[in-house]
Amino acid sequence: MNGSRMTALLLALAAALVAAGCSGERSDPRYDAEKALFTARKQAGELVFPTLSSEFLDRAIESYRAVIRDYAGEAGRIEGMNLIVVSAAMELAELEFRAERFADAREDFLAAYRMASGIPAARANALWSAGYLSHQIGDEAAAREHYTRFTGEFLTEERAMETARLNRRYLLTPVRIAEIELRAGDEDAAARWLGEGERLYRQILAETPADSAAVAGGLAREMRYNLVTVYLLGRRWDEARTAVRRMRDHLRDETDIPGLLMIEARIELDGFGDTARALEILRSIARDHAQSREAPTALLTIGNTLFAEQKYRLAADVYEELIDRHAKHPYPELVEATWQLGRLEEAQGDWLDASLRFSSVSTDFPTTIQGMEAPLHVARHYRDEGETEASRAAFERAEAHYKRLASERYNEMIRIYAEEYLVRTLAEQGRWEEAASRLLELPGRYPGYQRFSGNFLMAASIYENELGDEGRAVETLRLCVLRYPDTDLAVEAERQIARITAGR
């Protein structure tokens, strides 16, 4: 999260209050609040992540809630009390975030935002974090709402530089909203937000003198990168390429060069379709900046480009080079290269080597997307080839793989992805009853993950179309309406109920 610096500030200020409060023997509400906050911090400090006990976690959470509940009413009357209460609220939300209780963390960040009217840094951190967490749990509407409110409050022309000094990540908020709008298919809204971002970054550049400490600290550099991001998302390819080349000509830090070359290569590929020029740039990164973080990305992009052109032998050579040169680093490009080699071998009819390659991906990198996709991919192959026994065994292995990843050993997002793959595995086998039941269990098991709210519609579709049970389909849709009243989901469920019942 972006709150580490903010939390440290609050901790320091609150510690000063504790020291002042402990200097005498008297007891007053502020002193009592300081002691209660100290106790909550001590309990939180004793937790060991990720193997923590839910009992001890709940104890620490309740201690923070007690500080807020017992002393929030005194915040406006007693000097320093508001800082104590806001500190408790922020630390509570941060603790819930670390424990991957994302929905609870979001609500507590919003509560902290409402409390922190006199503490701008905490207020900004809390609201931005609520937007970030909304995106994490798949609630794009809420993310848009919180980010939009943040922009209106903290990224105005008057407050932009002040907000930049708090946390530069905040300045990307208009771009984050534009990305949400693009995913929703609203290009006009996305263009408006990209325009807002461009205005913001040009303003900060104009207000940053060439000889200022802000330039030395990289603020102007970041704004130029942000402008390139605006151009790329807006598909303004000529402006993006010109901006990147200017940055490359003027930046003195050699570590920036491979990253800028990587951006330029993507512009040539995605914007202008100039594969030859893109490959030339990518090869220069791998050759001239071999120790950079961009080198494996460049090699992977070369391999994928050659693969797409069906130049399989050349692509395989590049993937092997990537694996050989970067085997000691846990880069995600290594996983993708291994996966792509399996796909290459499959495309060339070498299923034995391909299956071994896919097996190594699921064994060595089980929590990656490729590691989750591999067992199901293998099972589908045997099914499509009509190899019944091999298919049955492969589906069993896939099911066991996803159940293992859905266990409490793994963090919540890994468990969520594993659950989704498990449902897909059941559906691929035509085990529709089990797939529908699993779909309906997941919203209750992961209440903070917004996407699972759509499981009711998917389960209803299975009951209607795969099992021919319109009664259970309608019953499931009515549960959806009850669980998510006054939402677009409920409106769609009502529409489906009307369609099904009208046809009876």
C-alpha positions in Angstrom: 0.0 0.0 0.0 1.1 3.6 -0.3 0.5 4.3 3.4 3.8 3.3 4.9 5.1 6.9 5.0 1.8 8.2 6.2 1.5 5.6 8.9 5.1 6.3 10.1 4.2 10.0 10.4 1.1 9.2 12.4 3.0 6.8 14.6 5.7 9.5 15.4 3.1 12.1 16.2 1.1 9.8 18.4 4.2 8.6 20.1 4.9 12.2 21.1 1.5 12.4 22.5 2.0 9.2 24.5 5.2 10.5 25.9 3.6 13.8 27.0 0.6 11.9 28.5 2.8 9.5 30.5 4.8 12.3 32.1 2.3 12.7 34.9 0.3 10.5 37.2 -3.1 12.0 36.3 -5.6 10.1 34.1 -7.7 11.8 31.5 -9.5 10.7 28.3 -6.6 11.5 26.1 -4.2 9.5 28.3 -6.6 6.6 28.4 -6.9 6.7 24.6 -3.1 6.8 24.2 -2.8 3.7 26.4 -5.5 1.9 24.5 -3.8 2.7 21.2 -0.5 1.5 22.6 -2.1 -1.8 23.5 -3.6 -2.2 20.0 -0.2 -1.5 18.4 1.5 -4.0 20.7 -1.0 -6.7 19.7 -0.6 -5.9 16.1 3.1 -6.0 16.4 3.0 -9.5 17.8 1.3 -10.9 14.7 3.3 -12.9 12.3 2.3 -12.8 8.6 1.3 -14.8 6.7 1.0 -17.6 9.2 -1.0 -15.6 11.7 -3.7 -16.9 14.1 -7.1 -15.5 13.3 -7.8 -15.3 17.0 -4.9 -13.0 17.6 -5.7 -11.0 14.5 -9.3 -10.5 15.6 -8.0 -9.4 19.1 -5.8 -6.7 17.6 -8.6 -5.6 15.3 -11.1 -5.3 18.2 -8.5 -3.3 20.2 -8.2 -0.7 17.4 -12.0 -0.6 17.0 -12.4 0.0 20.7 -10.1 3.1 20.5 -12.3 4.5 17.7 -15.6 3.5 19.3 -14.7 4.8 22.8 -12.9 8.1 21.9 -14.2 9.3 18.5 -16.8 11.4 20.3 -14.1 13.3 22.1 -12.1 14.1 19.0 -13.5 17.6 18.6 -13.3 18.5 22.3 -9.9 17.4 23.5 -6.7 18.5 21.9 -4.8 15.7 20.2 -7.7 13.2 20.4 -8.5 13.4 16.7 -4.9 12.4 15.8 -5.2 9.4 18.1 -8.5 8.2 16.7 -7.4 8.8 13.1 -4.1 6.9 13.8 -6.2 4.0 15.1 -8.5 4.0 12.1 -5.6 4.1 9.6 -3.6 1.4 11.4 -6.7 -0.8 11.6 -7.3 -0.5 7.8 -3.6 -1.2 7.1 -3.7 -4.2 9.4 -6.8 -5.6 7.6 -5.1 -5.0 4.2 -2.0 -7.0 5.4 -4.4 -9.8 6.5 -6.0 -9.6 3.0 -9.4 -8.6 4.4 -9.8 -6.2 1.6 -13.5 -5.4 1.9 -13.1 -4.6 5.6 -9.9 -2.6 4.9 -11.8 -0.5 2.3 -14.6 0.3 4.7 -12.2 1.3 7.5 -10.2 3.5 5.1 -13.4 5.2 4.2 -14.2 5.7 7.9 -10.7 7.1 8.4 -11.2 9.5 5.5 -14.4 10.9 7.1 -12.6 11.3 10.5 -9.5 12.9 9.1 -10.9 16.3 8.0 -8.1 18.1 9.9 -5.3 15.8 8.7 -5.0 16.2 4.9 -2.2 13.6 4.5 -4.2 10.9 6.2 -7.4 11.9 4.5 -5.7 11.7 1.0 -4.1 8.3 1.9 -7.4 6.9 3.1 -9.5 7.9 0.1 -6.9 6.8 -2.4 -6.5 3.5 -0.6 -10.3 2.9 -0.7 -10.1 3.3 -4.5 -7.2 1.0 -4.8 -8.8 -1.7 -2.7 -12.1 -1.4 -4.7 -10.1 -2.2 -7.8 -8.4 -5.1 -6.0 -11.7 -6.7 -5.1 -13.2 -6.2 -8.6 -15.6 -3.3 -7.7 -14.8 -1.0 -10.6 -17.8 1.2 -9.9 -16.6 2.0 -6.4 -13.0 2.4 -7.6 -14.2 5.0 -10.1 -16.3 6.8 -7.4 -13.4 7.0 -4.9 -10.8 8.0 -7.4 -13.1 10.6 -8.9 -13.7 12.1 -5.4 -9.9 12.0 -4.8 -9.3 13.9 -8.0 -11.9 16.6 -7.2 -10.5 17.1 -3.7 -6.7 16.6 -4.0 -5.7 17.1 -7.7 -7.3 20.5 -8.3 -5.1 23.2 -9.9 -4.6 24.7 -6.4 -3.7 21.5 -4.6 -1.8 19.5 -7.2 1.7 20.4 -6.1 0.8 19.8 -2.4 -0.6 16.4 -3.3 2.5 15.6 -5.3 4.6 16.2 -2.3 2.5 13.7 -0.3 2.8 10.8 -2.7 3.5 10.9 -6.4 1.5 7.8 -7.0 -1.6 9.9 -6.3 -0.9 11.8 -9.5 -1.8 8.8 -11.7 -5.4 8.8 -10.4 -6.8 10.3 -13.6 -5.1 7.6 -15.6 -6.5 4.9 -13.3 -10.0 6.3 -13.9 -9.4 6.4 -17.7 -8.3 2.7 -17.6 -11.6 1.8 -15.7 -13.6 3.7 -18.4 -11.7 1.9 -21.2 -12.4 -1.5 -19.6 -16.1 -0.5 -19.4 -16.0 0.4 -23.1 -16.6 4.2 -22.6 -13.9 5.7 -24.8 -15.3 9.2 -24.6 -15.1 9.2 -20.8 -11.6 7.7 -20.9 -10.5 10.5 -23.3 -11.8 13.1 -20.9 -9.9 11.7 -18.0 -6.7 11.3 -20.1 -7.2 15.0 -20.9 -7.4 15.7 -17.2 -4.2 13.8 -16.6 -2.4 15.6 -19.4 -3.5 19.0 -17.9 -2.3 17.9 -14.5 1.1 16.7 -15.6 1.8 19.8 -17.8 0.8 22.0 -14.9 3.3 20.3 -12.5 6.0 20.5 -15.2 5.4 24.2 -15.6 5.5 24.7 -11.8 8.7 22.8 -11.4 11.7 25.2 -12.1 14.6 23.6 -13.9 17.0 24.1 -11.0 14.6 23.0 -8.2 15.1 20.2 -5.7 11.9 18.6 -7.2 13.7 18.1 -10.5 16.6 16.5 -8.6 14.2 14.3 -6.8 12.7 13.1 -10.1 9.3 14.8 -10.1 9.7 16.3 -13.6 11.0 13.0 -14.9 7.9 11.2 -13.5 5.6 13.7 -15.1 7.2 13.1 -18.5 6.6 9.4 -18.0 3.0 10.1 -17.0 2.5 12.1 -20.2 3.8 9.2 -22.2 1.3 6.9 -20.4 -1.5 9.4 -21.4 -0.4 9.3 -25.1 -0.2 5.5 -25.1 -3.6 4.9 -23.6 -5.1 7.5 -25.9 -3.3 5.8 -28.9 -1.6 9.0 -29.7 1.4 7.1 -31.2 3.3 10.0 -32.9 3.3 12.1 -29.7 4.3 9.1 -27.6 7.2 8.2 -29.9 8.4 11.9 -30.0 8.2 12.2 -26.2 10.1 9.0 -25.6 12.9 9.9 -28.0 13.2 13.4 -26.4 13.4 11.8 -22.9 16.1 9.3 -24.2 18.1 12.2 -25.6 18.0 14.3 -22.5 18.0 11.9 -19.5 21.4 11.5 -18.0 20.6 8.4 -15.9 21.6 5.4 -18.1 19.2 3.1 -16.1 16.3 4.9 -17.8 17.5 4.0 -21.3 16.4 0.3 -21.6 12.9 1.2 -20.2 12.5 4.0 -22.7 13.7 1.7 -25.5 11.1 -0.9 -24.4 8.3 1.7 -24.6 9.5 2.7 -28.1 9.5 -0.9 -29.3 5.9 -1.3 -28.1 4.9 1.9 -29.9 6.5 0.5 -33.1 4.7 -2.8 -32.7 1.3 -1.7 -31.4 1.0 1.7 -32.9 2.7 1.5 -36.2 2.9 -2.2 -36.9 6.6 -1.9 -37.8 7.7 -5.3 -36.7 11.2 -5.0 -38.2 12.0 -1.8 -36.4 10.5 -3.1 -33.1 12.7 -6.3 -33.2 15.7 -4.1 -33.9 15.1 -2.1 -30.8 14.3 -5.2 -28.7 17.5 -6.9 -29.8 19.5 -3.8 -28.8 18.1 -4.0 -25.3 19.0 -7.6 -24.9 22.5 -7.0 -26.3 23.5 -3.6 -25.0 21.6 -3.7 -21.7 21.8 -7.4 -20.9 21.8 -6.8 -17.1 18.8 -4.5 -17.1 15.3 -5.6 -15.9 14.0 -5.0 -19.4 16.3 -7.5 -21.0 14.2 -10.6 -20.2 11.0 -8.7 -21.3 12.7 -7.8 -24.6 13.7 -11.4 -25.2 10.1 -12.6 -24.4 8.6 -10.0 -26.7 11.0 -11.1 -29.5 10.0 -14.7 -29.0 6.3 -14.0 -28.9 6.6 -11.9 -32.1 8.4 -14.6 -33.9 5.9 -17.2 -32.6 3.0 -15.1 -33.9 4.7 -15.1 -37.3 5.0 -18.9 -37.1 8.8 -18.8 -37.1 8.8 -21.5 -34.5 12.5 -22.5 -34.5 13.7 -18.9 -34.2 11.1 -18.3 -31.4 12.2 -21.4 -29.5 15.8 -20.3 -29.7 14.9 -16.9 -28.1 12.9 -18.5 -25.3 15.7 -20.9 -24.5 18.2 -18.0 -24.5 15.9 -16.1 -22.0 15.7 -19.1 -19.7 19.5 -19.8 -19.9 20.5 -16.2 -19.3 18.0 -15.4 -16.5 17.5 -18.7 -14.8 18.8 -17.4 -11.5 16.1 -14.7 -11.3 12.5 -15.3 -10.4 11.2 -13.2 -13.3 7.7 -13.8 -14.6 9.2 -13.9 -18.1 10.8 -17.2 -17.3 7.4 -18.8 -16.6 6.0 -17.3 -19.8 8.9 -18.5 -21.8 8.6 -22.1 -20.5 4.8 -22.0 -21.2 5.4 -20.7 -24.7 8.0 -23.5 -25.4 5.3 -26.0 -24.5 2.8 -24.3 -26.9 5.5 -24.3 -29.6 6.1 -28.1 -29.2 2.3 -28.7 -29.2 1.9 -26.6 -32.4 4.6 -28.7 -34.0 2.9 -32.0 -33.0 5.4 -32.9 -30.3 2.9 -33.5 -27.5 5.1 -35.7 -25.3 7.7 -32.8 -24.8 4.8 -30.3 -24.6 3.0 -32.1 -21.9 6.3 -32.4 -19.9 6.8 -28.7 -20.3 3.3 -27.9 -19.1 3.7 -30.2 -16.2 6.9 -28.4 -15.2 5.1 -25.1 -15.3 2.3 -26.3 -13.0 4.8 -27.9 -10.6 7.5 -25.2 -10.5 5.2 -22.2 -10.8 1.8 -23.3 -9.4 0.5 -19.9 -8.3 1.1 -18.2 -11.6 -1.6 -17.9 -14.2 0.3 -20.3 -16.4 0.7 -22.7 -13.5 -3.0 -22.7 -13.1 -3.8 -22.9 -16.8 -1.4 -25.8 -17.5 -3.3 -28.7 -15.8 -6.6 -27.8 -17.5 -4.8 -27.3 -20.8 -3.4 -30.8 -20.7 -6.7 -32.3 -19.7 -8.5 -30.6 -22.6 -5.9 -31.9 -25.0 -6.5 -35.5 -24.0 -10.3 -35.0 -24.1 -10.2 -33.4 -27.6 -8.0 -36.2 -28.8 -10.5 -38.8 -27.6 -8.1 -40.3 -25.1 -10.7 -41.1 -22.5 -8.6 -42.6 -19.7 -5.8 -40.1 -20.0 -8.4 -37.3 -20.1 -10.1 -38.6 -16.9 -6.8 -38.8 -15.1 -5.7 -35.4 -16.2 -8.9 -33.8 -15.1 -8.5 -35.5 -11.7 -5.0 -34.0 -11.4 -6.3 -30.6 -12.4 -9.0 -30.7 -9.8 -6.6 -31.8 -7.1 -4.2 -29.0 -8.1 -6.9 -26.3 -7.8 -8.2 -27.6 -4.5 -4.7 -27.5 -3.1 -4.3 -23.9 -4.3 -7.7 -23.0 -2.8 -6.6 -24.0 0.6 -5.7 -21.7 3.5 -2.0 -22.1 2.7 -2.3 -19.4 0.0 -3.3 -15.8 0.0 -6.8 -14.8 -0.9 -6.2 -13.8 -4.5 -4.5 -17.1 -5.3 -7.4 -19.0 -3.7 -9.9 -16.9 -5.7 -8.2 -17.7 -9.0 -7.9 -21.4 -8.0 -11.6 -21.5 -7.3 -12.4 -20.0 -10.7 -10.3 -22.7 -12.4 -11.9 -25.4 -10.3 -15.4 -24.3 -11.5 -14.0 -24.3 -15.1 -12.6 -27.8 -14.6 -16.0 -29.1 -13.4 -17.8 -27.4 -16.3 -15.3 -28.8 -18.9 -16.2 -32.3 -17.7 -20.0 -31.6 -17.8 -20.3 -31.9 -14.1 -22.9 -29.1 -14.1 -24.5 -29.8 -10.8 -21.2 -29.5 -8.9 -20.2 -26.5 -11.0 -23.4 -24.6 -10.1 -23.1 -25.5 -6.4 -19.6 -24.3 -6.3 -20.5 -21.1 -8.0 -23.1 -20.4 -5.4 -20.8 -21.1 -2.5 -18.1 -18.6 -3.5 -19.9 -15.3 -2.9 -20.3 -16.2 0.8 -16.8 -17.5 1.1 -15.3 -14.4 -0.5 -17.7 -11.6 0.2 -15.2 -8.9 -0.6 -14.6 -10.1 -4.2 -17.2 -8.2 -6.3 -16.9 -10.4 -9.4 -18.3 -13.4 -7.6 -21.7 -11.6 -7.3 -22.2 -12.6 -10.9 -22.0 -16.3 -10.0 -25.8 -16.3 -9.3 -26.4 -15.5 -13.0 -23.9 -18.1 -14.2 -25.4 -20.8 -11.9 -28.9 -19.9 -13.1 -27.8 -20.3 -16.7 -26.4 -23.7 -15.9 -29.7 -24.8 -14.2 -31.7 -23.6 -17.2 -29.5 -24.5 -20.2 -27.4 -27.4 -19.0 -29.7 -29.2 -16.5 -33.0 -28.1 -17.9 -34.3 -27.1 -14.5 -36.1 -23.7 -15.0 -37.5 -23.8 -11.4 -34.0 -23.9 -9.9 -32.9 -21.2 -12.3 -35.7 -18.9 -11.2 -35.0 -19.7 -7.5 -31.3 -18.8 -8.0 -32.2 -15.6 -9.7 -34.5 -14.6 -6.9 -31.8 -15.2 -4.4 -29.6 -12.9 -6.5 -32.2 -10.1 -6.3 -32.5 -10.6 -2.5 -28.8 -10.6 -2.0 -28.0 -7.6 -4.2 -31.0 -5.3 -4.2 -31.0 -2.1 -6.1 -28.0 -3.1 -8.3 -27.6 -3.7 -12.0 -27.2 -7.3 -11.2 -30.6 -7.4 -9.6 -32.1 -5.7 -12.6 -30.6 -8.3 -14.9 -31.8 -11.2 -12.6 -35.4 -9.7 -12.7 -35.2 -9.6 -16.5 -34.1 -13.2 -16.7 -36.9 -14.2 -14.3 -39.5 -12.5 -16.5 -38.1 -14.2 -19.6 -38.1 -17.7 -18.1 -41.6 -17.4 -16.4 -43.1 -15.9 -19.6 -42.1 -18.9 -21.6 -43.8 -21.4 -19.3 
